């Protein structure tokens, strides 16, 4: 895969609103580890290698255990995730696959039972943001850091 362009240098102003969400979301009451699980799960669904690389590393930095990262794609089959995490992951899948799911009431009700109204908004914006980043990275063919290192070494 060849990167199509460097979006940071091509149009930095266009990215400012999306980049500004990071600090705003960090000020919310959403747990950093939960936010990384959400980012990883959306990136798995969207098959964004660059984002998976970034957010699995970030999750580890927040103390996430390897087995929870490995099992994330099968979170419904594991008891390793809390009810709050399960609700967030279900909402992540619903919104990431919005064209299929239309955000069903059952998924919203699960989120509403674990999160405050403000947290639901922050969680929804977080899911929207990671899906936007996935689309930028995939659409513009952002190179996975290991691919870039291999290319530079060759």
BAVOLUM-88012 format. One record per residue: residue number from 1; x, y, z of N, C-alpha, C, O in turn. Coordinates in steps of 0.02 Angstrom, whole numbers, padded with zeros to 5 digits, m for minus. Layout:
% residues N
NUM, X, Y, Z, X, Y, Z, X, Y, Z, X, Y, Z
...
This chain:
% residues 154
1, 00042, m00059, 00000, 00000, 00000, 00000, 00044, 00062, 00000, 00093, 00066, 00037
2, 00027, 00109, m00041, 00064, 00172, m00045, 00020, 00228, m00018, m00038, 00236, m00039
3, 00048, 00267, 00027, 00010, 00324, 00054, m00005, 00372, m00002, 00038, 00389, m00042
4, m00067, 00395, m00004, m00089, 00438, m00059, m00065, 00510, m00050, m00046, 00543, m00098
5, m00067, 00534, 00012, m00042, 00601, 00027, m00034, 00608, 00102, m00060, 00567, 00140
6, 00001, 00660, 00123, 00008, 00674, 00194, m00047, 00724, 00212, m00041, 00784, 00198
7, m00099, 00700, 00244, m00156, 00744, 00258, m00140, 00798, 00310, m00172, 00850, 00310
8, m00091, 00785, 00353, m00072, 00836, 00403, m00042, 00898, 00369, m00055, 00954, 00389
9, m00001, 00886, 00318, 00030, 00943, 00284, m00014, 00971, 00229, m00009, 01031, 00213
10, m00055, 00930, 00198, m00097, 00953, 00142, m00151, 01002, 00163, m00165, 01050, 00127
11, m00182, 00990, 00220, m00238, 01034, 00241, m00245, 01033, 00317, m00295, 01008, 00343
12, m00197, 01060, 00353, m00199, 01056, 00426, m00261, 01089, 00456, m00287, 01065, 00507
13, m00286, 01143, 00427, m00345, 01177, 00455, m00407, 01132, 00451, m00450, 01136, 00495
14, m00411, 01091, 00400, m00469, 01047, 00393, m00473, 00996, 00450, m00527, 00971, 00467
15, m00415, 00980, 00480, m00412, 00931, 00534, m00420, 00960, 00603, m00431, 00924, 00651
16, m00415, 01026, 00609, m00418, 01058, 00675, m00479, 01040, 00716, m00472, 01024, 00775
17, m00540, 01041, 00687, m00598, 01023, 00729, m00595, 00951, 00755, m00613, 00938, 00812
18, m00572, 00905, 00713, m00567, 00835, 00734, m00513, 00827, 00787, m00522, 00789, 00835
19, m00457, 00861, 00778, m00403, 00856, 00826, m00423, 00889, 00893, m00400, 00867, 00946
20, m00465, 00940, 00891, m00486, 00974, 00952, m00530, 00929, 00995, m00537, 00941, 01055
21, m00560, 00877, 00966, m00603, 00833, 01005, m00564, 00793, 01057, m00590, 00777, 01110
22, m00501, 00776, 01042, m00460, 00735, 01087, m00457, 00764, 01157, m00475, 00730, 01205
23, m00435, 00827, 01165, m00432, 00856, 01232, m00500, 00864, 01265, m00506, 00858, 01326
24, m00551, 00878, 01226, m00619, 00885, 01253, m00642, 00818, 01281, m00669, 00814, 01336
25, m00633, 00765, 01242, m00653, 00698, 01264, m00612, 00676, 01325, m00639, 00641, 01369
26, m00549, 00695, 01328, m00506, 00677, 01385, m00530, 00709, 01450, m00516, 00682, 01504
27, m00565, 00764, 01445, m00592, 00799, 01504, m00657, 00768, 01529, m00682, 00786, 01582
28, m00686, 00723, 01490, m00749, 00691, 01509, m00738, 00642, 01565, m00681, 00629, 01585
29, m00792, 00613, 01591, m00786, 00562, 01643, m00779, 00492, 01614, m00780, 00443, 01651
30, m00771, 00487, 01548, m00758, 00422, 01518, m00687, 00400, 01536, m00640, 00440, 01533
31, m00680, 00338, 01556, m00616, 00311, 01577, m00569, 00305, 01516, m00591, 00283, 01463
32, m00506, 00326, 01523, m00459, 00320, 01466, m00455, 00249, 01438, m00453, 00240, 01377
33, m00454, 00198, 01480, m00450, 00129, 01456, m00512, 00111, 01415, m00507, 00077, 01364
34, m00571, 00132, 01437, m00633, 00119, 01401, m00631, 00154, 01333, m00651, 00126, 01282
35, m00606, 00216, 01332, m00603, 00252, 01268, m00557, 00216, 01219, m00571, 00214, 01159
36, m00502, 00187, 01243, m00458, 00151, 01198, m00491, 00087, 01173, m00483, 00069, 01114
37, m00529, 00052, 01216, m00565, m00008, 01193, m00613, 00011, 01137, m00619, m00026, 01087
38, m00648, 00066, 01144, m00695, 00089, 01093, m00658, 00104, 01028, m00681, 00085, 00974
39, m00602, 00138, 01033, m00563, 00155, 00973, m00537, 00092, 00938, m00538, 00087, 00877
40, m00515, 00044, 00978, m00490, m00018, 00949, m00547, m00055, 00915, m00540, m00079, 00859
41, m00604, m00060, 00948, m00660, m00098, 00920, m00685, m00068, 00854, m00696, m00104, 00806
42, m00692, m00002, 00852, m00713, 00030, 00789, m00661, 00019, 00735, m00678, 00006, 00677
43, m00598, 00024, 00753, m00544, 00014, 00705, m00540, m00058, 00680, m00522, m00070, 00622
44, m00558, m00106, 00723, m00562, m00176, 00700, m00617, m00183, 00648, m00606, m00213, 00595
45, m00675, m00156, 00662, m00732, m00161, 00616, m00714, m00129, 00549, m00730, m00156, 00496
46, m00682, m00071, 00552, m00665, m00034, 00491, m00600, m00059, 00458, m00583, m00037, 00403
47, m00565, m00105, 00492, m00503, m00134, 00467, m00450, m00081, 00453, m00419, m00080, 00400
48, m00441, m00037, 00502, m00391, 00016, 00496, m00328, m00004, 00534, m00323, 00005, 00595
49, m00279, m00030, 00498, m00217, m00054, 00528, m00179, 00000, 00565, m00153, m00012, 00620
50, m00175, 00060, 00536, m00139, 00114, 00568, m00170, 00132, 00635, m00135, 00141, 00685
51, m00236, 00137, 00637, m00271, 00155, 00699, m00267, 00098, 00750, m00262, 00110, 00810
52, m00270, 00036, 00727, m00262, m00021, 00773, m00193, m00019, 00805, m00187, m00031, 00865
53, m00142, m00005, 00766, m00074, m00001, 00793, m00072, 00053, 00847, m00046, 00041, 00902
54, m00098, 00112, 00832, m00096, 00168, 00879, m00135, 00154, 00943, m00110, 00165, 00998
55, m00196, 00130, 00936, m00240, 00125, 00994, m00227, 00063, 01037, m00243, 00063, 01096
56, m00198, 00011, 01008, m00178, m00045, 01051, m00117, m00023, 01092, m00112, m00042, 01151
57, m00072, 00015, 01063, m00015, 00041, 01101, m00039, 00088, 01156, m00015, 00086, 01212
58, m00087, 00132, 01139, m00114, 00178, 01190, m00150, 00140, 01245, m00144, 00158, 01304
59, m00186, 00087, 01227, m00221, 00047, 01278, m00171, 00016, 01326, m00181, 00015, 01387
60, m00117, m00011, 01299, m00064, m00040, 01342, m00035, 00013, 01388, m00022, m00001, 01446
61, m00025, 00072, 01362, 00002, 00127, 01403, m00045, 00146, 01460, m00023, 00170, 01512
62, m00110, 00134, 01451, m00160, 00147, 01503, m00169, 00086, 01548, m00214, 00085, 01590
63, m00127, 00035, 01539, m00129, m00024, 01582, m00173, m00080, 01558, m00186, m00127, 01596
64, m00197, m00076, 01497, m00241, m00130, 01472, m00201, m00194, 01465, m00143, m00193, 01444
65, m00233, m00249, 01482, m00202, m00315, 01478, m00207, m00343, 01407, m00256, m00332, 01371
66, m00154, m00379, 01388, m00150, m00407, 01320, m00211, m00451, 01304, m00240, m00445, 01250
67, m00230, m00495, 01350, m00285, m00541, 01334, m00350, m00504, 01321, m00391, m00528, 01281
68, m00361, m00447, 01353, m00422, m00408, 01338, m00419, m00376, 01270, m00470, m00369, 01236
69, m00359, m00356, 01249, m00351, m00328, 01182, m00362, m00383, 01131, m00397, m00373, 01081
70, m00333, m00442, 01143, m00339, m00498, 01096, m00412, m00522, 01089, m00433, m00540, 01034
71, m00449, m00521, 01144, m00518, m00546, 01143, m00570, m00494, 01123, m00629, m00509, 01119
72, m00548, m00433, 01112, m00596, m00379, 01101, m00644, m00393, 01044, m00703, m00375, 01048
73, m00620, m00423, 00991, m00665, m00438, 00934, m00721, m00487, 00954, m00774, m00488, 00923
74, m00708, m00527, 01006, m00758, m00575, 01030, m00782, m00557, 01100, m00794, m00601, 01141
75, m00788, m00493, 01115, m00806, m00470, 01182, m00872, m00499, 01207, m00880, m00508, 01267
76, m00918, m00512, 01163, m00983, m00539, 01185, m00975, m00609, 01216, m01017, m00630, 01256
77, m00923, m00645, 01196, m00911, m00713, 01220, m00869, m00716, 01283, m00858, m00770, 01310
78, m00845, m00659, 01307, m00799, m00658, 01364, m00829, m00621, 01423, m00866, m00573, 01415
79, m00813, m00645, 01483, m00835, m00612, 01544, m00782, m00562, 01569, m00788, m00536, 01624
80, m00732, m00550, 01528, m00677, m00506, 01548, m00695, m00432, 01544, m00656, m00389, 01566
81, m00753, m00417, 01516, m00772, m00347, 01507, m00830, m00330, 01555, m00876, m00370, 01563
82, m00826, m00272, 01585, m00877, m00250, 01633, m00942, m00234, 01597, m00942, m00225, 01536
83, m00998, m00231, 01633, m01061, m00210, 01601, m01055, m00141, 01567, m01084, m00130, 01514
84, m01018, m00096, 01597, m01008, m00029, 01567, m00970, m00035, 01501, m00988, m00003, 01452
85, m00917, m00074, 01501, m00878, m00084, 01439, m00920, m00119, 01386, m00917, m00101, 01328
86, m00959, m00168, 01407, m01001, m00204, 01359, m01053, m00158, 01327, m01066, m00162, 01267
87, m01081, m00114, 01367, m01130, m00066, 01339, m01095, m00020, 01289, m01122, m00006, 01236
88, m01036, 00004, 01307, m00998, 00048, 01262, m00978, 00013, 01197, m00982, 00041, 01143
89, m00958, m00050, 01203, m00938, m00088, 01144, m00998, m00102, 01099, m00992, m00099, 01038
90, m01055, m00118, 01129, m01115, m00128, 01089, m01135, m00064, 01052, m01155, m00067, 00994
91, m01131, m00007, 01087, m01148, 00057, 01056, m01097, 00073, 01000, m01115, 00100, 00948
92, m01035, 00057, 01012, m00983, 00067, 00961, m00999, 00028, 00898, m00996, 00054, 00843
93, m01016, m00035, 00907, m01033, m00076, 00848, m01095, m00050, 00813, m01097, m00047, 00752
94, m01145, m00030, 00852, m01207, m00004, 00821, m01194, 00059, 00780, m01219, 00065, 00724
95, m01154, 00105, 00807, m01142, 00168, 00772, m01092, 00159, 00715, m01097, 00193, 00664
96, m01044, 00115, 00724, m00995, 00103, 00670, m01028, 00069, 00611, m01010, 00081, 00553
97, m01077, 00027, 00625, m01114, m00008, 00572, m01184, 00023, 00563, m01233, m00013, 00550
98, m01189, 00087, 00570, m01253, 00123, 00571, m01296, 00107, 00510, m01357, 00104, 00514
99, m01264, 00096, 00452, m01302, 00080, 00391, m01339, 00013, 00396, m01388, 00002, 00361
100, m01315, m00031, 00441, m01348, m00095, 00451, m01394, m00095, 00512, m01448, m00124, 00511
101, m01372, m00061, 00565, m01407, m00068, 00630, m01460, m00015, 00643, m01511, m00029, 00675
102, m01448, 00046, 00619, m01491, 00103, 00633, m01496, 00117, 00708, m01548, 00142, 00731
103, m01443, 00101, 00746, m01438, 00115, 00818, m01500, 00090, 00855, m01542, 00131, 00876
104, m01507, 00025, 00863, m01568, m00002, 00893, m01579, 00020, 00965, m01532, 00034, 01002
105, m01642, 00021, 00984, m01660, 00042, 01052, m01626, m00001, 01105, m01606, 00025, 01157
106, m01619, m00065, 01093, m01588, m00109, 01143, m01516, m00087, 01157, m01494, m00089, 01215
107, m01479, m00068, 01106, m01410, m00045, 01117, m01409, 00022, 01154, m01367, 00033, 01197
108, m01456, 00066, 01136, m01460, 00130, 01172, m01479, 00119, 01245, m01450, 00150, 01290
109, m01526, 00076, 01257, m01548, 00062, 01326, m01491, 00033, 01368, m01484, 00050, 01427
110, m01449, m00009, 01338, m01391, m00036, 01374, m01343, 00021, 01393, m01318, 00022, 01448
111, m01332, 00067, 01347, m01288, 00124, 01361, m01319, 00169, 01414, m01285, 00192, 01460
112, m01384, 00181, 01408, m01417, 00225, 01455, m01418, 00196, 01526, m01424, 00234, 01574
113, m01413, 00131, 01532, m01412, 00101, 01599, m01344, 00106, 01632, m01338, 00096, 01693
114, m01292, 00121, 01595, m01223, 00123, 01622, m01191, 00192, 01620, m01142, 00204, 01654
115, m01218, 00237, 01580, m01188, 00302, 01569, m01238, 00358, 01582, m01298, 00350, 01571
116, m01213, 00414, 01606, m01255, 00474, 01613, m01271, 00501, 01544, m01241, 00481, 01494
117, m01318, 00547, 01541, m01334, 00577, 01476, m01274, 00612, 01445, m01261, 00605, 01386
118, m01237, 00649, 01487, m01177, 00682, 01461, m01126, 00631, 01436, m01095, 00641, 01384
119, m01117, 00577, 01473, m01070, 00526, 01452, m01091, 00493, 01386, m01049, 00475, 01345
120, m01156, 00485, 01377, m01181, 00456, 01313, m01162, 00502, 01255, m01141, 00478, 01202
121, m01167, 00567, 01266, m01148, 00614, 01213, m01073, 00609, 01200, m01051, 00604, 01143
122, m01033, 00610, 01253, m00960, 00604, 01244, m00942, 00538, 01210, m00900, 00537, 01165
123, m00973, 00484, 01230, m00960, 00418, 01200, m00979, 00419, 01126, m00942, 00393, 01084
124, m01035, 00448, 01110, m01058, 00451, 01041, m01010, 00493, 00999, m00995, 00476, 00941
125, m00986, 00549, 01026, m00938, 00591, 00990, m00872, 00553, 00982, m00840, 00558, 00930
126, m00851, 00517, 01034, m00790, 00476, 01029, m00795, 00426, 00972, m00749, 00419, 00932
127, m00851, 00391, 00968, m00862, 00341, 00915, m00863, 00375, 00847, m00834, 00349, 00799
128, m00894, 00433, 00843, m00895, 00471, 00780, m00825, 00492, 00760, m00806, 00487, 00702
129, m00785, 00514, 00809, m00717, 00537, 00795, m00673, 00480, 00770, m00638, 00488, 00720
130, m00675, 00423, 00803, m00631, 00368, 00781, m00653, 00342, 00713, m00611, 00323, 00672
131, m00717, 00342, 00700, m00740, 00322, 00633, m00716, 00372, 00580, m00699, 00353, 00524
132, m00714, 00436, 00597, m00688, 00487, 00551, m00614, 00476, 00539, m00591, 00478, 00482
133, m00576, 00465, 00593, m00504, 00452, 00585, m00492, 00389, 00544, m00447, 00388, 00502
134, m00531, 00337, 00556, m00524, 00275, 00516, m00534, 00290, 00442, m00496, 00265, 00400
135, m00583, 00330, 00426, m00598, 00344, 00356, m00543, 00386, 00324, m00526, 00376, 00266
136, m00514, 00433, 00362, m00458, 00472, 00336, m00398, 00427, 00325, m00368, 00428, 00271
137, m00381, 00386, 00375, m00322, 00343, 00369, m00329, 00291, 00314, m00282, 00279, 00276
138, m00388, 00261, 00308, m00399, 00211, 00256, m00404, 00244, 00187, m00372, 00221, 00139
139, m00442, 00296, 00182, m00452, 00329, 00117, m00389, 00358, 00088, m00379, 00356, 00027
140, m00346, 00385, 00131, m00284, 00415, 00107, m00224, 00368, 00112, m00167, 00387, 00100
141, m00240, 00304, 00132, m00190, 00250, 00135, m00131, 00268, 00180, m00073, 00260, 00160
142, m00147, 00291, 00240, m00093, 00305, 00288, m00055, 00241, 00302, m00085, 00190, 00319
143, 00010, 00244, 00295, 00052, 00185, 00305, 00055, 00166, 00378, 00062, 00208, 00422
144, 00049, 00102, 00390, 00060, 00074, 00457, 00132, 00089, 00475, 00176, 00083, 00433
145, 00147, 00110, 00537, 00215, 00127, 00556, 00267, 00073, 00541, 00323, 00088, 00521
146, 00249, 00010, 00550, 00297, m00044, 00535, 00310, m00049, 00460, 00366, m00063, 00439
147, 00258, m00037, 00419, 00268, m00038, 00346, 00315, 00019, 00326, 00359, 00010, 00283
148, 00306, 00077, 00356, 00349, 00135, 00340, 00422, 00119, 00360, 00468, 00137, 00323
149, 00432, 00087, 00418, 00500, 00069, 00439, 00532, 00019, 00391, 00591, 00026, 00374
150, 00493, m00031, 00370, 00519, m00080, 00322, 00538, m00048, 00256, 00589, m00064, 00226
151, 00495, m00003, 00234, 00508, 00032, 00171, 00572, 00074, 00177, 00612, 00076, 00130
152, 00581, 00108, 00232, 00640, 00151, 00242, 00703, 00109, 00246, 00756, 00130, 00224
153, 00698, 00049, 00274, 00756, 00005, 00282, 00777, m00027, 00216, 00835, m00047, 00208
154, 00730, m00032, 00169, 00744, m00067, 00105, 00786, m00026, 00058, 00801, m00049, 00003
